[in-house]
Amino acid sequence: MARWLIIVGVVLVVIGLVLQFAPGLINWVGKLPGDIRYETEHTKIFIPITTMIIISLVLTLLINFFKG
């Protein structure tokens, strides 16, 4: 359990550093084909289907890689 908490902490620190110092690295999030965006004057609806599939695949691969 402690090992997973350390890994999660390191990942959160890395994500925080990327967001602080290099926000341009994640401009693709939400702008992929398949992400649904609907905007009117009073309503904004955003459903990042493709982005979530890619993030899920990457996380699954990383977890399986470090699990073994």
PDB file of N, CA, C and O in Angstrom:
ATOM      1  N   MET A   1       0.824  -1.193   0.000  1.00  0.00           N
ATOM      2  CA  MET A   1       0.000   0.000   0.000  1.00  0.00           C
ATOM      3  C   MET A   1       0.869   1.258   0.000  1.00  0.00           C
ATOM      4  O   MET A   1       0.576   2.221  -0.708  1.00  0.00           O
ATOM      5  N   ALA A   2       1.921   1.244   0.784  1.00  0.00           N
ATOM      6  CA  ALA A   2       2.794   2.418   0.865  1.00  0.00           C
ATOM      7  C   ALA A   2       3.459   2.694  -0.477  1.00  0.00           C
ATOM      8  O   ALA A   2       3.632   3.848  -0.869  1.00  0.00           O
ATOM      9  N   ARG A   3       3.829   1.628  -1.174  1.00  0.00           N
ATOM     10  CA  ARG A   3       4.477   1.799  -2.487  1.00  0.00           C
ATOM     11  C   ARG A   3       3.544   2.506  -3.462  1.00  0.00           C
ATOM     12  O   ARG A   3       3.974   3.387  -4.206  1.00  0.00           O
ATOM     13  N   TRP A   4       2.256   2.122  -3.462  1.00  0.00           N
ATOM     14  CA  TRP A   4       1.291   2.746  -4.371  1.00  0.00           C
ATOM     15  C   TRP A   4       1.067   4.211  -4.013  1.00  0.00           C
ATOM     16  O   TRP A   4       0.929   5.052  -4.901  1.00  0.00           O
ATOM     17  N   LEU A   5       1.032   4.519  -2.728  1.00  0.00           N
ATOM     18  CA  LEU A   5       0.856   5.914  -2.321  1.00  0.00           C
ATOM     19  C   LEU A   5       2.035   6.774  -2.758  1.00  0.00           C
ATOM     20  O   LEU A   5       1.856   7.922  -3.162  1.00  0.00           O
ATOM     21  N   ILE A   6       3.238   6.219  -2.677  1.00  0.00           N
ATOM     22  CA  ILE A   6       4.425   6.947  -3.140  1.00  0.00           C
ATOM     23  C   ILE A   6       4.354   7.172  -4.643  1.00  0.00           C
ATOM     24  O   ILE A   6       4.644   8.267  -5.125  1.00  0.00           O
ATOM     25  N   ILE A   7       3.972   6.142  -5.382  1.00  0.00           N
ATOM     26  CA  ILE A   7       3.869   6.265  -6.843  1.00  0.00           C
ATOM     27  C   ILE A   7       2.820   7.298  -7.221  1.00  0.00           C
ATOM     28  O   ILE A   7       3.058   8.131  -8.095  1.00  0.00           O
ATOM     29  N   VAL A   8       1.662   7.251  -6.572  1.00  0.00           N
ATOM     30  CA  VAL A   8       0.599   8.230  -6.852  1.00  0.00           C
ATOM     31  C   VAL A   8       1.083   9.639  -6.523  1.00  0.00           C
ATOM     32  O   VAL A   8       0.801  10.578  -7.267  1.00  0.00           O
ATOM     33  N   GLY A   9       1.800   9.794  -5.428  1.00  0.00           N
ATOM     34  CA  GLY A   9       2.332  11.106  -5.061  1.00  0.00           C
ATOM     35  C   GLY A   9       3.308  11.640  -6.087  1.00  0.00           C
ATOM     36  O   GLY A   9       3.249  12.813  -6.453  1.00  0.00           O
ATOM     37  N   VAL A  10       4.203  10.790  -6.551  1.00  0.00           N
ATOM     38  CA  VAL A  10       5.172  11.212  -7.572  1.00  0.00           C
ATOM     39  C   VAL A  10       4.460  11.594  -8.862  1.00  0.00           C
ATOM     40  O   VAL A  10       4.806  12.596  -9.489  1.00  0.00           O
ATOM     41  N   VAL A  11       3.478  10.810  -9.258  1.00  0.00           N
ATOM     42  CA  VAL A  11       2.720  11.117 -10.478  1.00  0.00           C
ATOM     43  C   VAL A  11       2.009  12.458 -10.343  1.00  0.00           C
ATOM     44  O   VAL A  11       2.009  13.254 -11.282  1.00  0.00           O
ATOM     45  N   LEU A  12       1.405  12.715  -9.193  1.00  0.00           N
ATOM     46  CA  LEU A  12       0.728  13.995  -8.986  1.00  0.00           C
ATOM     47  C   LEU A  12       1.704  15.170  -9.016  1.00  0.00           C
ATOM     48  O   LEU A  12       1.371  16.235  -9.537  1.00  0.00           O
ATOM     49  N   VAL A  13       2.895  14.992  -8.468  1.00  0.00           N
ATOM     50  CA  VAL A  13       3.905  16.054  -8.516  1.00  0.00           C
ATOM     51  C   VAL A  13       4.335  16.320  -9.949  1.00  0.00           C
ATOM     52  O   VAL A  13       4.476  17.476 -10.349  1.00  0.00           O
ATOM     53  N   VAL A  14       4.544  15.265 -10.724  1.00  0.00           N
ATOM     54  CA  VAL A  14       4.942  15.432 -12.126  1.00  0.00           C
ATOM     55  C   VAL A  14       3.843  16.136 -12.915  1.00  0.00           C
ATOM     56  O   VAL A  14       4.129  17.031 -13.709  1.00  0.00           O
ATOM     57  N   ILE A  15       2.599  15.743 -12.705  1.00  0.00           N
ATOM     58  CA  ILE A  15       1.482  16.402 -13.393  1.00  0.00           C
ATOM     59  C   ILE A  15       1.417  17.876 -12.997  1.00  0.00           C
ATOM     60  O   ILE A  15       1.201  18.737 -13.849  1.00  0.00           O
ATOM     61  N   GLY A  16       1.599  18.165 -11.733  1.00  0.00           N
ATOM     62  CA  GLY A  16       1.593  19.555 -11.267  1.00  0.00           C
ATOM     63  C   GLY A  16       2.708  20.375 -11.892  1.00  0.00           C
ATOM     64  O   GLY A  16       2.490  21.522 -12.280  1.00  0.00           O
ATOM     65  N   LEU A  17       3.898  19.801 -11.993  1.00  0.00           N
ATOM     66  CA  LEU A  17       5.020  20.515 -12.616  1.00  0.00           C
ATOM     67  C   LEU A  17       4.768  20.774 -14.094  1.00  0.00           C
ATOM     68  O   LEU A  17       5.077  21.853 -14.600  1.00  0.00           O
ATOM     69  N   VAL A  18       4.206  19.787 -14.787  1.00  0.00           N
ATOM     70  CA  VAL A  18       3.894  19.975 -16.210  1.00  0.00           C
ATOM     71  C   VAL A  18       2.856  21.078 -16.380  1.00  0.00           C
ATOM     72  O   VAL A  18       2.996  21.935 -17.252  1.00  0.00           O
ATOM     73  N   LEU A  19       1.824  21.060 -15.556  1.00  0.00           N
ATOM     74  CA  LEU A  19       0.793  22.097 -15.660  1.00  0.00           C
ATOM     75  C   LEU A  19       1.338  23.482 -15.339  1.00  0.00           C
ATOM     76  O   LEU A  19       0.901  24.473 -15.924  1.00  0.00           O
ATOM     77  N   GLN A  20       2.290  23.555 -14.414  1.00  0.00           N
ATOM     78  CA  GLN A  20       2.842  24.854 -14.014  1.00  0.00           C
ATOM     79  C   GLN A  20       3.833  25.399 -15.043  1.00  0.00           C
ATOM     80  O   GLN A  20       3.764  26.572 -15.410  1.00  0.00           O
ATOM     81  N   PHE A  21       4.752  24.555 -15.507  1.00  0.00           N
ATOM     82  CA  PHE A  21       5.866  25.057 -16.307  1.00  0.00           C
ATOM     83  C   PHE A  21       5.770  24.767 -17.803  1.00  0.00           C
ATOM     84  O   PHE A  21       6.470  25.405 -18.589  1.00  0.00           O
ATOM     85  N   ALA A  22       4.928  23.826 -18.218  1.00  0.00           N
ATOM     86  CA  ALA A  22       4.823  23.497 -19.643  1.00  0.00           C
ATOM     87  C   ALA A  22       3.377  23.168 -20.006  1.00  0.00           C
ATOM     88  O   ALA A  22       3.087  22.045 -20.418  1.00  0.00           O
ATOM     89  N   PRO A  23       2.472  24.129 -19.858  1.00  0.00           N
ATOM     90  CA  PRO A  23       1.068  23.821 -20.147  1.00  0.00           C
ATOM     91  C   PRO A  23       0.810  23.501 -21.619  1.00  0.00           C
ATOM     92  O   PRO A  23      -0.230  22.932 -21.948  1.00  0.00           O
ATOM     93  N   GLY A  24       1.728  23.853 -22.497  1.00  0.00           N
ATOM     94  CA  GLY A  24       1.565  23.569 -23.916  1.00  0.00           C
ATOM     95  C   GLY A  24       1.660  22.088 -24.253  1.00  0.00           C
ATOM     96  O   GLY A  24       1.243  21.673 -25.335  1.00  0.00           O
ATOM     97  N   LEU A  25       2.205  21.282 -23.338  1.00  0.00           N
ATOM     98  CA  LEU A  25       2.330  19.849 -23.585  1.00  0.00           C
ATOM     99  C   LEU A  25       0.998  19.120 -23.557  1.00  0.00           C
ATOM    100  O   LEU A  25       0.887  18.006 -24.068  1.00  0.00           O
ATOM    101  N   ILE A  26      -0.013  19.742 -22.960  1.00  0.00           N
ATOM    102  CA  ILE A  26      -1.305  19.064 -22.853  1.00  0.00           C
ATOM    103  C   ILE A  26      -2.412  19.805 -23.607  1.00  0.00           C
ATOM    104  O   ILE A  26      -3.585  19.692 -23.252  1.00  0.00           O
ATOM    105  N   ASN A  27      -2.048  20.550 -24.630  1.00  0.00           N
ATOM    106  CA  ASN A  27      -3.049  21.252 -25.440  1.00  0.00           C
ATOM    107  C   ASN A  27      -3.955  20.304 -26.212  1.00  0.00           C
ATOM    108  O   ASN A  27      -5.065  20.684 -26.582  1.00  0.00           O
ATOM    109  N   TRP A  28      -3.508  19.084 -26.461  1.00  0.00           N
ATOM    110  CA  TRP A  28      -4.289  18.115 -27.229  1.00  0.00           C
ATOM    111  C   TRP A  28      -5.468  17.572 -26.442  1.00  0.00           C
ATOM    112  O   TRP A  28      -6.403  17.038 -27.037  1.00  0.00           O
ATOM    113  N   VAL A  29      -5.451  17.692 -25.129  1.00  0.00           N
ATOM    114  CA  VAL A  29      -6.517  17.128 -24.301  1.00  0.00           C
ATOM    115  C   VAL A  29      -7.837  17.831 -24.633  1.00  0.00           C
ATOM    116  O   VAL A  29      -7.957  19.048 -24.499  1.00  0.00           O
ATOM    117  N   GLY A  30      -8.805  17.053 -25.063  1.00  0.00           N
ATOM    118  CA  GLY A  30     -10.117  17.592 -25.380  1.00  0.00           C
ATOM    119  C   GLY A  30     -10.277  18.112 -26.794  1.00  0.00           C
ATOM    120  O   GLY A  30     -11.341  18.622 -27.146  1.00  0.00           O
ATOM    121  N   LYS A  31      -9.247  17.995 -27.604  1.00  0.00           N
ATOM    122  CA  LYS A  31      -9.326  18.502 -28.974  1.00  0.00           C
ATOM    123  C   LYS A  31      -9.128  17.392 -30.007  1.00  0.00           C
ATOM    124  O   LYS A  31      -8.828  17.666 -31.169  1.00  0.00           O
ATOM    125  N   LEU A  32      -9.293  16.158 -29.586  1.00  0.00           N
ATOM    126  CA  LEU A  32      -9.111  15.034 -30.497  1.00  0.00           C
ATOM    127  C   LEU A  32     -10.399  14.751 -31.258  1.00  0.00           C
ATOM    128  O   LEU A  32     -11.482  15.106 -30.793  1.00  0.00           O
ATOM    129  N   PRO A  33     -10.293  14.111 -32.429  1.00  0.00           N
ATOM    130  CA  PRO A  33     -11.508  13.698 -33.128  1.00  0.00           C
ATOM    131  C   PRO A  33     -12.266  12.688 -32.256  1.00  0.00           C
ATOM    132  O   PRO A  33     -11.671  11.744 -31.736  1.00  0.00           O
ATOM    133  N   GLY A  34     -13.528  12.885 -32.106  1.00  0.00           N
ATOM    134  CA  GLY A  34     -14.327  12.017 -31.256  1.00  0.00           C
ATOM    135  C   GLY A  34     -14.712  12.665 -29.939  1.00  0.00           C
ATOM    136  O   GLY A  34     -15.615  12.185 -29.253  1.00  0.00           O
ATOM    137  N   ASP A  35     -14.042  13.746 -29.578  1.00  0.00           N
ATOM    138  CA  ASP A  35     -14.433  14.509 -28.397  1.00  0.00           C
ATOM    139  C   ASP A  35     -15.603  15.404 -28.784  1.00  0.00           C
ATOM    140  O   ASP A  35     -15.546  16.119 -29.784  1.00  0.00           O
ATOM    141  N   ILE A  36     -16.650  15.359 -27.995  1.00  0.00           N
ATOM    142  CA  ILE A  36     -17.871  16.094 -28.327  1.00  0.00           C
ATOM    143  C   ILE A  36     -17.883  17.421 -27.585  1.00  0.00           C
ATOM    144  O   ILE A  36     -17.724  17.470 -26.365  1.00  0.00           O
ATOM    145  N   ARG A  37     -18.073  18.487 -28.336  1.00  0.00           N
ATOM    146  CA  ARG A  37     -18.142  19.831 -27.760  1.00  0.00           C
ATOM    147  C   ARG A  37     -19.345  20.549 -28.371  1.00  0.00           C
ATOM    148  O   ARG A  37     -19.461  20.673 -29.590  1.00  0.00           O
ATOM    149  N   TYR A  38     -20.227  21.013 -27.505  1.00  0.00           N
ATOM    150  CA  TYR A  38     -21.429  21.722 -27.956  1.00  0.00           C
ATOM    151  C   TYR A  38     -21.522  23.018 -27.162  1.00  0.00           C
ATOM    152  O   TYR A  38     -21.607  22.997 -25.934  1.00  0.00           O
ATOM    153  N   GLU A  39     -21.506  24.132 -27.861  1.00  0.00           N
ATOM    154  CA  GLU A  39     -21.557  25.429 -27.194  1.00  0.00           C
ATOM    155  C   GLU A  39     -22.637  26.299 -27.816  1.00  0.00           C
ATOM    156  O   GLU A  39     -22.733  26.426 -29.037  1.00  0.00           O
ATOM    157  N   THR A  40     -23.444  26.891 -26.954  1.00  0.00           N
ATOM    158  CA  THR A  40     -24.383  27.920 -27.372  1.00  0.00           C
ATOM    159  C   THR A  40     -24.097  29.143 -26.514  1.00  0.00           C
ATOM    160  O   THR A  40     -23.113  29.184 -25.775  1.00  0.00           O
ATOM    161  N   GLU A  41     -24.948  30.110 -26.619  1.00  0.00           N
ATOM    162  CA  GLU A  41     -24.740  31.337 -25.851  1.00  0.00           C
ATOM    163  C   GLU A  41     -24.800  31.090 -24.345  1.00  0.00           C
ATOM    164  O   GLU A  41     -24.052  31.706 -23.586  1.00  0.00           O
ATOM    165  N   HIS A  42     -25.675  30.204 -23.913  1.00  0.00           N
ATOM    166  CA  HIS A  42     -25.874  29.983 -22.485  1.00  0.00           C
ATOM    167  C   HIS A  42     -25.441  28.603 -22.006  1.00  0.00           C
ATOM    168  O   HIS A  42     -25.455  28.338 -20.803  1.00  0.00           O
ATOM    169  N   THR A  43     -25.057  27.719 -22.923  1.00  0.00           N
ATOM    170  CA  THR A  43     -24.771  26.339 -22.549  1.00  0.00           C
ATOM    171  C   THR A  43     -23.449  25.887 -23.143  1.00  0.00           C
ATOM    172  O   THR A  43     -23.139  26.186 -24.296  1.00  0.00           O
ATOM    173  N   LYS A  44     -22.667  25.160 -22.340  1.00  0.00           N
ATOM    174  CA  LYS A  44     -21.455  24.517 -22.827  1.00  0.00           C
ATOM    175  C   LYS A  44     -21.476  23.078 -22.361  1.00  0.00           C
ATOM    176  O   LYS A  44     -21.576  22.803 -21.165  1.00  0.00           O
ATOM    177  N   ILE A  45     -21.379  22.155 -23.315  1.00  0.00           N
ATOM    178  CA  ILE A  45     -21.341  20.730 -23.007  1.00  0.00           C
ATOM    179  C   ILE A  45     -20.090  20.166 -23.655  1.00  0.00           C
ATOM    180  O   ILE A  45     -19.831  20.385 -24.838  1.00  0.00           O
ATOM    181  N   PHE A  46     -19.314  19.433 -22.855  1.00  0.00           N
ATOM    182  CA  PHE A  46     -18.057  18.866 -23.330  1.00  0.00           C
ATOM    183  C   PHE A  46     -17.966  17.425 -22.860  1.00  0.00           C
ATOM    184  O   PHE A  46     -18.018  17.159 -21.659  1.00  0.00           O
ATOM    185  N   ILE A  47     -17.829  16.482 -23.805  1.00  0.00           N
ATOM    186  CA  ILE A  47     -17.714  15.061 -23.490  1.00  0.00           C
ATOM    187  C   ILE A  47     -16.450  14.539 -24.190  1.00  0.00           C
ATOM    188  O   ILE A  47     -16.483  14.284 -25.394  1.00  0.00           O
ATOM    189  N   PRO A  48     -15.335  14.376 -23.456  1.00  0.00           N
ATOM    190  CA  PRO A  48     -14.056  13.971 -24.067  1.00  0.00           C
ATOM    191  C   PRO A  48     -13.920  12.457 -24.215  1.00  0.00           C
ATOM    192  O   PRO A  48     -13.121  11.836 -23.514  1.00  0.00           O
ATOM    193  N   ILE A  49     -14.689  11.865 -25.116  1.00  0.00           N
ATOM    194  CA  ILE A  49     -14.712  10.406 -25.259  1.00  0.00           C
ATOM    195  C   ILE A  49     -13.342   9.863 -25.701  1.00  0.00           C
ATOM    196  O   ILE A  49     -12.788   8.986 -25.037  1.00  0.00           O
ATOM    197  N   THR A  50     -12.806  10.359 -26.784  1.00  0.00           N
ATOM    198  CA  THR A  50     -11.539   9.860 -27.311  1.00  0.00           C
ATOM    199  C   THR A  50     -10.389  10.118 -26.344  1.00  0.00           C
ATOM    200  O   THR A  50      -9.531   9.255 -26.158  1.00  0.00           O
ATOM    201  N   THR A  51     -10.365  11.279 -25.738  1.00  0.00           N
ATOM    202  CA  THR A  51      -9.315  11.600 -24.782  1.00  0.00           C
ATOM    203  C   THR A  51      -9.326  10.619 -23.617  1.00  0.00           C
ATOM    204  O   THR A  51      -8.269  10.148 -23.198  1.00  0.00           O
ATOM    205  N   MET A  52     -10.498  10.306 -23.092  1.00  0.00           N
ATOM    206  CA  MET A  52     -10.590   9.385 -21.960  1.00  0.00           C
ATOM    207  C   MET A  52     -10.199   7.960 -22.348  1.00  0.00           C
ATOM    208  O   MET A  52      -9.620   7.239 -21.536  1.00  0.00           O
ATOM    209  N   ILE A  53     -10.508   7.545 -23.583  1.00  0.00           N
ATOM    210  CA  ILE A  53     -10.095   6.217 -24.049  1.00  0.00           C
ATOM    211  C   ILE A  53      -8.576   6.136 -24.122  1.00  0.00           C
ATOM    212  O   ILE A  53      -7.988   5.144 -23.690  1.00  0.00           O
ATOM    213  N   ILE A  54      -7.940   7.162 -24.659  1.00  0.00           N
ATOM    214  CA  ILE A  54      -6.478   7.171 -24.771  1.00  0.00           C
ATOM    215  C   ILE A  54      -5.837   7.197 -23.387  1.00  0.00           C
ATOM    216  O   ILE A  54      -4.881   6.462 -23.142  1.00  0.00           O
ATOM    217  N   ILE A  55      -6.339   8.021 -22.486  1.00  0.00           N
ATOM    218  CA  ILE A  55      -5.789   8.074 -21.129  1.00  0.00           C
ATOM    219  C   ILE A  55      -5.965   6.727 -20.433  1.00  0.00           C
ATOM    220  O   ILE A  55      -5.062   6.272 -19.732  1.00  0.00           O
ATOM    221  N   SER A  56      -7.106   6.092 -20.617  1.00  0.00           N
ATOM    222  CA  SER A  56      -7.355   4.784 -20.020  1.00  0.00           C
ATOM    223  C   SER A  56      -6.384   3.738 -20.562  1.00  0.00           C
ATOM    224  O   SER A  56      -5.858   2.934 -19.793  1.00  0.00           O
ATOM    225  N   LEU A  57      -6.141   3.734 -21.849  1.00  0.00           N
ATOM    226  CA  LEU A  57      -5.201   2.787 -22.433  1.00  0.00           C
ATOM    227  C   LEU A  57      -3.780   2.997 -21.919  1.00  0.00           C
ATOM    228  O   LEU A  57      -3.085   2.035 -21.593  1.00  0.00           O
ATOM    229  N   VAL A  58      -3.355   4.244 -21.849  1.00  0.00           N
ATOM    230  CA  VAL A  58      -2.004   4.546 -21.362  1.00  0.00           C
ATOM    231  C   VAL A  58      -1.855   4.133 -19.901  1.00  0.00           C
ATOM    232  O   VAL A  58      -0.850   3.527 -19.529  1.00  0.00           O
ATOM    233  N   LEU A  59      -2.839   4.454 -19.075  1.00  0.00           N
ATOM    234  CA  LEU A  59      -2.763   4.070 -17.667  1.00  0.00           C
ATOM    235  C   LEU A  59      -2.785   2.557 -17.494  1.00  0.00           C
ATOM    236  O   LEU A  59      -2.071   2.028 -16.642  1.00  0.00           O
ATOM    237  N   THR A  60      -3.585   1.855 -18.278  1.00  0.00           N
ATOM    238  CA  THR A  60      -3.628   0.394 -18.212  1.00  0.00           C
ATOM    239  C   THR A  60      -2.275  -0.202 -18.582  1.00  0.00           C
ATOM    240  O   THR A  60      -1.791  -1.116 -17.914  1.00  0.00           O
ATOM    241  N   LEU A  61      -1.668   0.312 -19.645  1.00  0.00           N
ATOM    242  CA  LEU A  61      -0.349  -0.180 -20.039  1.00  0.00           C
ATOM    243  C   LEU A  61       0.700   0.094 -18.968  1.00  0.00           C
ATOM    244  O   LEU A  61       1.523  -0.774 -18.676  1.00  0.00           O
ATOM    245  N   LEU A  62       0.682   1.280 -18.385  1.00  0.00           N
ATOM    246  CA  LEU A  62       1.652   1.604 -17.335  1.00  0.00           C
ATOM    247  C   LEU A  62       1.456   0.732 -16.098  1.00  0.00           C
ATOM    248  O   LEU A  62       2.430   0.251 -15.519  1.00  0.00           O
ATOM    249  N   ILE A  63       0.223   0.528 -15.697  1.00  0.00           N
ATOM    250  CA  ILE A  63      -0.029  -0.307 -14.522  1.00  0.00           C
ATOM    251  C   ILE A  63       0.419  -1.746 -14.776  1.00  0.00           C
ATOM    252  O   ILE A  63       1.041  -2.363 -13.911  1.00  0.00           O
ATOM    253  N   ASN A  64       0.108  -2.281 -15.949  1.00  0.00           N
ATOM    254  CA  ASN A  64       0.533  -3.646 -16.269  1.00  0.00           C
ATOM    255  C   ASN A  64       2.040  -3.752 -16.379  1.00  0.00           C
ATOM    256  O   ASN A  64       2.606  -4.782 -16.014  1.00  0.00           O
ATOM    257  N   PHE A  65       2.703  -2.727 -16.868  1.00  0.00           N
ATOM    258  CA  PHE A  65       4.148  -2.729 -17.000  1.00  0.00           C
ATOM    259  C   PHE A  65       4.818  -2.746 -15.628  1.00  0.00           C
ATOM    260  O   PHE A  65       5.760  -3.507 -15.411  1.00  0.00           O
ATOM    261  N   PHE A  66       4.343  -1.918 -14.703  1.00  0.00           N
ATOM    262  CA  PHE A  66       4.971  -1.829 -13.383  1.00  0.00           C
ATOM    263  C   PHE A  66       4.478  -2.900 -12.426  1.00  0.00           C
ATOM    264  O   PHE A  66       5.090  -3.126 -11.382  1.00  0.00           O
ATOM    265  N   LYS A  67       3.392  -3.555 -12.764  1.00  0.00           N
ATOM    266  CA  LYS A  67       2.840  -4.594 -11.888  1.00  0.00           C
ATOM    267  C   LYS A  67       3.716  -5.840 -11.864  1.00  0.00           C
ATOM    268  O   LYS A  67       3.899  -6.457 -10.815  1.00  0.00           O
ATOM    269  N   GLY A  68       4.252  -6.206 -13.014  1.00  0.00           N
ATOM    270  CA  GLY A  68       5.019  -7.442 -13.139  1.00  0.00           C
ATOM    271  C   GLY A  68       6.404  -7.285 -12.683  1.00  0.00           C
ATOM    272  O   GLY A  68       7.180  -8.240 -12.725  1.00  0.00           O
TER     273      GLY A  68
END
